[in-house]
Amino acid sequence: MADSLPLAYLPMFLHCVIGLVAAQVAQRKGYDLGLWMVWGMVGGTVALVDALRRPRQPQ
């Protein structure tokens, strides 16, 4: 049981990494980084797809 515990954390870790990538993509497009970090941690892959599909913010 103890040997499989670190393996169980791998999907959660990857979910958070994908969320951070989503926040970075959104920030480069002109969106609020803090808001997107929260959305990325909750949404993961869905947040990344959302960030990739959004248009750039006018400056």
mmCIF file as gemmi writes it, N, C-alpha and C atoms, coordinates in Angstrom:
data_model
loop_
_atom_site.group_PDB
_atom_site.id
_atom_site.type_symbol
_atom_site.label_atom_id
_atom_site.label_alt_id
_atom_site.label_comp_id
_atom_site.label_asym_id
_atom_site.label_entity_id
_atom_site.label_seq_id
_atom_site.pdbx_PDB_ins_code
_atom_site.Cartn_x
_atom_site.Cartn_y
_atom_site.Cartn_z
_atom_site.occupancy
_atom_site.B_iso_or_equiv
_atom_site.pdbx_formal_charge
_atom_site.auth_seq_id
_atom_site.auth_asym_id
_atom_site.pdbx_PDB_model_num
ATOM 1 N N . MET Axp A 1 ? 0.821 -1.193 0 1 0 ? 1 A 1
ATOM 2 C CA . MET Axp A 1 ? 0 0 0 1 0 ? 1 A 1
ATOM 3 C C . MET Axp A 1 ? 0.864 1.256 0 1 0 ? 1 A 1
ATOM 4 N N . ALA Axp A 2 ? 1.908 1.273 0.803 1 0 ? 2 A 1
ATOM 5 C CA . ALA Axp A 2 ? 2.761 2.454 0.896 1 0 ? 2 A 1
ATOM 6 C C . ALA Axp A 2 ? 3.519 2.694 -0.411 1 0 ? 2 A 1
ATOM 7 N N . ASP Axp A 3 ? 3.793 1.623 -1.169 1 0 ? 3 A 1
ATOM 8 C CA . ASP Axp A 3 ? 4.52 1.787 -2.425 1 0 ? 3 A 1
ATOM 9 C C . ASP Axp A 3 ? 3.671 2.448 -3.498 1 0 ? 3 A 1
ATOM 10 N N . SER Axp A 4 ? 2.362 2.276 -3.461 1 0 ? 4 A 1
ATOM 11 C CA . SER Axp A 4 ? 1.497 2.843 -4.487 1 0 ? 4 A 1
ATOM 12 C C . SER Axp A 4 ? 1.073 4.279 -4.17 1 0 ? 4 A 1
ATOM 13 N N . LEU Axp A 5 ? 1.377 4.78 -2.986 1 0 ? 5 A 1
ATOM 14 C CA . LEU Axp A 5 ? 0.962 6.125 -2.593 1 0 ? 5 A 1
ATOM 15 C C . LEU Axp A 5 ? 1.574 7.218 -3.471 1 0 ? 5 A 1
ATOM 16 N N . PRO Axp A 6 ? 2.893 7.221 -3.734 1 0 ? 6 A 1
ATOM 17 C CA . PRO Axp A 6 ? 3.432 8.267 -4.61 1 0 ? 6 A 1
ATOM 18 C C . PRO Axp A 6 ? 2.85 8.216 -6.022 1 0 ? 6 A 1
ATOM 19 N N . LEU Axp A 7 ? 2.541 7.049 -6.514 1 0 ? 7 A 1
ATOM 20 C CA . LEU Axp A 7 ? 1.956 6.92 -7.842 1 0 ? 7 A 1
ATOM 21 C C . LEU Axp A 7 ? 0.557 7.522 -7.885 1 0 ? 7 A 1
ATOM 22 N N . ALA Axp A 8 ? -0.142 7.487 -6.776 1 0 ? 8 A 1
ATOM 23 C CA . ALA Axp A 8 ? -1.485 8.073 -6.719 1 0 ? 8 A 1
ATOM 24 C C . ALA Axp A 8 ? -1.437 9.586 -6.817 1 0 ? 8 A 1
ATOM 25 N N . TYR Axp A 9 ? -0.335 10.197 -6.43 1 0 ? 9 A 1
ATOM 26 C CA . TYR Axp A 9 ? -0.204 11.651 -6.497 1 0 ? 9 A 1
ATOM 27 C C . TYR Axp A 9 ? 0.155 12.152 -7.893 1 0 ? 9 A 1
ATOM 28 N N . LEU Axp A 10 ? 0.593 11.292 -8.771 1 0 ? 10 A 1
ATOM 29 C CA . LEU Axp A 10 ? 1.008 11.705 -10.109 1 0 ? 10 A 1
ATOM 30 C C . LEU Axp A 10 ? -0.103 12.394 -10.903 1 0 ? 10 A 1
ATOM 31 N N . PRO Axp A 11 ? -1.324 11.863 -10.974 1 0 ? 11 A 1
ATOM 32 C CA . PRO Axp A 11 ? -2.38 12.578 -11.715 1 0 ? 11 A 1
ATOM 33 C C . PRO Axp A 11 ? -2.7 13.944 -11.113 1 0 ? 11 A 1
ATOM 34 N N . MET Axp A 12 ? -2.673 14.068 -9.796 1 0 ? 12 A 1
ATOM 35 C CA . MET Axp A 12 ? -2.93 15.37 -9.172 1 0 ? 12 A 1
ATOM 36 C C . MET Axp A 12 ? -1.815 16.354 -9.493 1 0 ? 12 A 1
ATOM 37 N N . PHE Axp A 13 ? -0.583 15.89 -9.49 1 0 ? 13 A 1
ATOM 38 C CA . PHE Axp A 13 ? 0.549 16.742 -9.828 1 0 ? 13 A 1
ATOM 39 C C . PHE Axp A 13 ? 0.46 17.216 -11.276 1 0 ? 13 A 1
ATOM 40 N N . LEU Axp A 14 ? 0.159 16.311 -12.19 1 0 ? 14 A 1
ATOM 41 C CA . LEU Axp A 14 ? 0.028 16.685 -13.599 1 0 ? 14 A 1
ATOM 42 C C . LEU Axp A 14 ? -1.141 17.639 -13.821 1 0 ? 14 A 1
ATOM 43 N N . HIS Axp A 15 ? -2.225 17.45 -13.087 1 0 ? 15 A 1
ATOM 44 C CA . HIS Axp A 15 ? -3.378 18.35 -13.159 1 0 ? 15 A 1
ATOM 45 C C . HIS Axp A 15 ? -2.955 19.769 -12.791 1 0 ? 15 A 1
ATOM 46 N N . CYS Axp A 16 ? -2.177 19.901 -11.739 1 0 ? 16 A 1
ATOM 47 C CA . CYS Axp A 16 ? -1.721 21.222 -11.305 1 0 ? 16 A 1
ATOM 48 C C . CYS Axp A 16 ? -0.721 21.831 -12.284 1 0 ? 16 A 1
ATOM 49 N N . VAL Axp A 17 ? 0.151 21.017 -12.854 1 0 ? 17 A 1
ATOM 50 C CA . VAL Axp A 17 ? 1.1 21.528 -13.844 1 0 ? 17 A 1
ATOM 51 C C . VAL Axp A 17 ? 0.36 22.041 -15.079 1 0 ? 17 A 1
ATOM 52 N N . ILE Axp A 18 ? -0.626 21.305 -15.539 1 0 ? 18 A 1
ATOM 53 C CA . ILE Axp A 18 ? -1.431 21.739 -16.683 1 0 ? 18 A 1
ATOM 54 C C . ILE Axp A 18 ? -2.158 23.029 -16.336 1 0 ? 18 A 1
ATOM 55 N N . GLY Axp A 19 ? -2.637 23.156 -15.104 1 0 ? 19 A 1
ATOM 56 C CA . GLY Axp A 19 ? -3.282 24.385 -14.662 1 0 ? 19 A 1
ATOM 57 C C . GLY Axp A 19 ? -2.333 25.568 -14.669 1 0 ? 19 A 1
ATOM 58 N N . LEU Axp A 20 ? -1.092 25.359 -14.251 1 0 ? 20 A 1
ATOM 59 C CA . LEU Axp A 20 ? -0.105 26.441 -14.287 1 0 ? 20 A 1
ATOM 60 C C . LEU Axp A 20 ? 0.225 26.847 -15.72 1 0 ? 20 A 1
ATOM 61 N N . VAL Axp A 21 ? 0.29 25.892 -16.616 1 0 ? 21 A 1
ATOM 62 C CA . VAL Axp A 21 ? 0.514 26.205 -18.035 1 0 ? 21 A 1
ATOM 63 C C . VAL Axp A 21 ? -0.654 27.017 -18.578 1 0 ? 21 A 1
ATOM 64 N N . ALA Axp A 22 ? -1.869 26.662 -18.197 1 0 ? 22 A 1
ATOM 65 C CA . ALA Axp A 22 ? -3.049 27.417 -18.623 1 0 ? 22 A 1
ATOM 66 C C . ALA Axp A 22 ? -2.975 28.848 -18.13 1 0 ? 22 A 1
ATOM 67 N N . ALA Axp A 23 ? -2.558 29.042 -16.89 1 0 ? 23 A 1
ATOM 68 C CA . ALA Axp A 23 ? -2.432 30.396 -16.342 1 0 ? 23 A 1
ATOM 69 C C . ALA Axp A 23 ? -1.38 31.194 -17.097 1 0 ? 23 A 1
ATOM 70 N N . GLN Axp A 24 ? -0.284 30.56 -17.455 1 0 ? 24 A 1
ATOM 71 C CA . GLN Axp A 24 ? 0.777 31.243 -18.202 1 0 ? 24 A 1
ATOM 72 C C . GLN Axp A 24 ? 0.302 31.632 -19.598 1 0 ? 24 A 1
ATOM 73 N N . VAL Axp A 25 ? -0.415 30.752 -20.258 1 0 ? 25 A 1
ATOM 74 C CA . VAL Axp A 25 ? -0.95 31.049 -21.596 1 0 ? 25 A 1
ATOM 75 C C . VAL Axp A 25 ? -1.925 32.213 -21.522 1 0 ? 25 A 1
ATOM 76 N N . ALA Axp A 26 ? -2.816 32.182 -20.542 1 0 ? 26 A 1
ATOM 77 C CA . ALA Axp A 26 ? -3.803 33.254 -20.395 1 0 ? 26 A 1
ATOM 78 C C . ALA Axp A 26 ? -3.126 34.58 -20.067 1 0 ? 26 A 1
ATOM 79 N N . GLN Axp A 27 ? -2.108 34.543 -19.232 1 0 ? 27 A 1
ATOM 80 C CA . GLN Axp A 27 ? -1.401 35.778 -18.872 1 0 ? 27 A 1
ATOM 81 C C . GLN Axp A 27 ? -0.701 36.384 -20.08 1 0 ? 27 A 1
ATOM 82 N N . ARG Axp A 28 ? -0.138 35.567 -20.926 1 0 ? 28 A 1
ATOM 83 C CA . ARG Axp A 28 ? 0.514 36.078 -22.138 1 0 ? 28 A 1
ATOM 84 C C . ARG Axp A 28 ? -0.491 36.651 -23.13 1 0 ? 28 A 1
ATOM 85 N N . LYS Axp A 29 ? -1.743 36.239 -23.015 1 0 ? 29 A 1
ATOM 86 C CA . LYS Axp A 29 ? -2.787 36.788 -23.872 1 0 ? 29 A 1
ATOM 87 C C . LYS Axp A 29 ? -3.441 38.025 -23.266 1 0 ? 29 A 1
ATOM 88 N N . GLY Axp A 30 ? -2.996 38.417 -22.062 1 0 ? 30 A 1
ATOM 89 C CA . GLY Axp A 30 ? -3.48 39.64 -21.461 1 0 ? 30 A 1
ATOM 90 C C . GLY Axp A 30 ? -4.522 39.468 -20.38 1 0 ? 30 A 1
ATOM 91 N N . TYR Axp A 31 ? -4.726 38.268 -19.886 1 0 ? 31 A 1
ATOM 92 C CA . TYR Axp A 31 ? -5.705 38.016 -18.841 1 0 ? 31 A 1
ATOM 93 C C . TYR Axp A 31 ? -5.025 38.028 -17.474 1 0 ? 31 A 1
ATOM 94 N N . ASP Axp A 32 ? -5.828 38.132 -16.401 1 0 ? 32 A 1
ATOM 95 C CA . ASP Axp A 32 ? -5.329 38.22 -15.042 1 0 ? 32 A 1
ATOM 96 C C . ASP Axp A 32 ? -4.691 36.899 -14.606 1 0 ? 32 A 1
ATOM 97 N N . LEU Axp A 33 ? -3.419 36.964 -14.212 1 0 ? 33 A 1
ATOM 98 C CA . LEU Axp A 33 ? -2.678 35.754 -13.848 1 0 ? 33 A 1
ATOM 99 C C . LEU Axp A 33 ? -3.251 35.094 -12.597 1 0 ? 33 A 1
ATOM 100 N N . GLY Axp A 34 ? -3.564 35.883 -11.573 1 0 ? 34 A 1
ATOM 101 C CA . GLY Axp A 34 ? -4.072 35.317 -10.324 1 0 ? 34 A 1
ATOM 102 C C . GLY Axp A 34 ? -5.374 34.566 -10.499 1 0 ? 34 A 1
ATOM 103 N N . LEU Axp A 35 ? -6.282 35.168 -11.237 1 0 ? 35 A 1
ATOM 104 C CA . LEU Axp A 35 ? -7.566 34.512 -11.505 1 0 ? 35 A 1
ATOM 105 C C . LEU Axp A 35 ? -7.355 33.21 -12.277 1 0 ? 35 A 1
ATOM 106 N N . TRP Axp A 36 ? -6.468 33.242 -13.246 1 0 ? 36 A 1
ATOM 107 C CA . TRP Axp A 36 ? -6.234 32.057 -14.061 1 0 ? 36 A 1
ATOM 108 C C . TRP Axp A 36 ? -5.444 30.985 -13.316 1 0 ? 36 A 1
ATOM 109 N N . MET Axp A 37 ? -4.649 31.376 -12.315 1 0 ? 37 A 1
ATOM 110 C CA . MET Axp A 37 ? -3.981 30.348 -11.499 1 0 ? 37 A 1
ATOM 111 C C . MET Axp A 37 ? -5.012 29.561 -10.695 1 0 ? 37 A 1
ATOM 112 N N . VAL Axp A 38 ? -5.998 30.268 -10.143 1 0 ? 38 A 1
ATOM 113 C CA . VAL Axp A 38 ? -7.059 29.578 -9.404 1 0 ? 38 A 1
ATOM 114 C C . VAL Axp A 38 ? -7.86 28.692 -10.347 1 0 ? 38 A 1
ATOM 115 N N . TRP Axp A 39 ? -8.273 29.24 -11.486 1 0 ? 39 A 1
ATOM 116 C CA . TRP Axp A 39 ? -9.036 28.48 -12.468 1 0 ? 39 A 1
ATOM 117 C C . TRP Axp A 39 ? -8.222 27.288 -12.967 1 0 ? 39 A 1
ATOM 118 N N . GLY Axp A 40 ? -6.92 27.47 -13.166 1 0 ? 40 A 1
ATOM 119 C CA . GLY Axp A 40 ? -6.072 26.375 -13.627 1 0 ? 40 A 1
ATOM 120 C C . GLY Axp A 40 ? -5.951 25.254 -12.613 1 0 ? 40 A 1
ATOM 121 N N . MET Axp A 41 ? -5.844 25.607 -11.317 1 0 ? 41 A 1
ATOM 122 C CA . MET Axp A 41 ? -5.739 24.575 -10.285 1 0 ? 41 A 1
ATOM 123 C C . MET Axp A 41 ? -7.038 23.794 -10.139 1 0 ? 41 A 1
ATOM 124 N N . VAL Axp A 42 ? -8.15 24.462 -10.352 1 0 ? 42 A 1
ATOM 125 C CA . VAL Axp A 42 ? -9.446 23.793 -10.246 1 0 ? 42 A 1
ATOM 126 C C . VAL Axp A 42 ? -9.775 23.056 -11.546 1 0 ? 42 A 1
ATOM 127 N N . GLY Axp A 43 ? -9.554 23.726 -12.665 1 0 ? 43 A 1
ATOM 128 C CA . GLY Axp A 43 ? -9.995 23.197 -13.948 1 0 ? 43 A 1
ATOM 129 C C . GLY Axp A 43 ? -9.008 22.303 -14.67 1 0 ? 43 A 1
ATOM 130 N N . GLY Axp A 44 ? -7.713 22.528 -14.474 1 0 ? 44 A 1
ATOM 131 C CA . GLY Axp A 44 ? -6.699 21.694 -15.12 1 0 ? 44 A 1
ATOM 132 C C . GLY Axp A 44 ? -6.765 21.738 -16.637 1 0 ? 44 A 1
ATOM 133 N N . THR Axp A 45 ? -7.058 20.623 -17.25 1 0 ? 45 A 1
ATOM 134 C CA . THR Axp A 45 ? -7.09 20.505 -18.705 1 0 ? 45 A 1
ATOM 135 C C . THR Axp A 45 ? -8.167 21.388 -19.328 1 0 ? 45 A 1
ATOM 136 N N . VAL Axp A 46 ? -9.295 21.499 -18.677 1 0 ? 46 A 1
ATOM 137 C CA . VAL Axp A 46 ? -10.378 22.351 -19.191 1 0 ? 46 A 1
ATOM 138 C C . VAL Axp A 46 ? -9.924 23.806 -19.224 1 0 ? 46 A 1
ATOM 139 N N . ALA Axp A 47 ? -9.194 24.229 -18.204 1 0 ? 47 A 1
ATOM 140 C CA . ALA Axp A 47 ? -8.675 25.602 -18.162 1 0 ? 47 A 1
ATOM 141 C C . ALA Axp A 47 ? -7.662 25.828 -19.276 1 0 ? 47 A 1
ATOM 142 N N . LEU Axp A 48 ? -6.841 24.845 -19.566 1 0 ? 48 A 1
ATOM 143 C CA . LEU Axp A 48 ? -5.864 24.986 -20.65 1 0 ? 48 A 1
ATOM 144 C C . LEU Axp A 48 ? -6.562 25.133 -21.995 1 0 ? 48 A 1
ATOM 145 N N . VAL Axp A 49 ? -7.554 24.315 -22.253 1 0 ? 49 A 1
ATOM 146 C CA . VAL Axp A 49 ? -8.3 24.423 -23.511 1 0 ? 49 A 1
ATOM 147 C C . VAL Axp A 49 ? -8.984 25.783 -23.594 1 0 ? 49 A 1
ATOM 148 N N . ASP Axp A 50 ? -9.557 26.239 -22.493 1 0 ? 50 A 1
ATOM 149 C CA . ASP Axp A 50 ? -10.207 27.545 -22.45 1 0 ? 50 A 1
ATOM 150 C C . ASP Axp A 50 ? -9.203 28.655 -22.74 1 0 ? 50 A 1
ATOM 151 N N . ALA Axp A 51 ? -8.032 28.608 -22.121 1 0 ? 51 A 1
ATOM 152 C CA . ALA Axp A 51 ? -7.011 29.633 -22.333 1 0 ? 51 A 1
ATOM 153 C C . ALA Axp A 51 ? -6.511 29.64 -23.773 1 0 ? 51 A 1
ATOM 154 N N . LEU Axp A 52 ? -6.373 28.474 -24.364 1 0 ? 52 A 1
ATOM 155 C CA . LEU Axp A 52 ? -5.886 28.402 -25.737 1 0 ? 52 A 1
ATOM 156 C C . LEU Axp A 52 ? -6.905 28.935 -26.744 1 0 ? 52 A 1
ATOM 157 N N . ARG Axp A 53 ? -8.185 28.791 -26.432 1 0 ? 53 A 1
ATOM 158 C CA . ARG Axp A 53 ? -9.229 29.231 -27.354 1 0 ? 53 A 1
ATOM 159 C C . ARG Axp A 53 ? -9.587 30.706 -27.238 1 0 ? 53 A 1
ATOM 160 N N . ARG Axp A 54 ? -9.22 31.345 -26.123 1 0 ? 54 A 1
ATOM 161 C CA . ARG Axp A 54 ? -9.565 32.745 -25.918 1 0 ? 54 A 1
ATOM 162 C C . ARG Axp A 54 ? -8.725 33.659 -26.81 1 0 ? 54 A 1
ATOM 163 N N . PRO Axp A 55 ? -9.334 34.748 -27.288 1 0 ? 55 A 1
ATOM 164 C CA . PRO Axp A 55 ? -8.554 35.71 -28.087 1 0 ? 55 A 1
ATOM 165 C C . PRO Axp A 55 ? -7.679 36.577 -27.179 1 0 ? 55 A 1
ATOM 166 N N . ARG Axp A 56 ? -6.702 37.226 -27.791 1 0 ? 56 A 1
ATOM 167 C CA . ARG Axp A 56 ? -5.863 38.165 -27.044 1 0 ? 56 A 1
ATOM 168 C C . ARG Axp A 56 ? -6.688 39.367 -26.599 1 0 ? 56 A 1
ATOM 169 N N . GLN Axp A 57 ? -6.382 39.893 -25.432 1 0 ? 57 A 1
ATOM 170 C CA . GLN Axp A 57 ? -7.033 41.091 -24.931 1 0 ? 57 A 1
ATOM 171 C C . GLN Axp A 57 ? -6.423 42.312 -25.637 1 0 ? 57 A 1
ATOM 172 N N . PRO Axp A 58 ? -7.255 43.265 -26.061 1 0 ? 58 A 1
ATOM 173 C CA . PRO Axp A 58 ? -6.691 44.488 -26.617 1 0 ? 58 A 1
ATOM 174 C C . PRO Axp A 58 ? -6.009 45.287 -25.509 1 0 ? 58 A 1
ATOM 175 N N . GLN Axp A 59 ? -4.899 45.912 -25.86 1 0 ? 59 A 1
ATOM 176 C CA . GLN Axp A 59 ? -4.147 46.647 -24.83 1 0 ? 59 A 1
ATOM 177 C C . GLN Axp A 59 ? -4.467 48.079 -24.795 1 0 ? 59 A 1
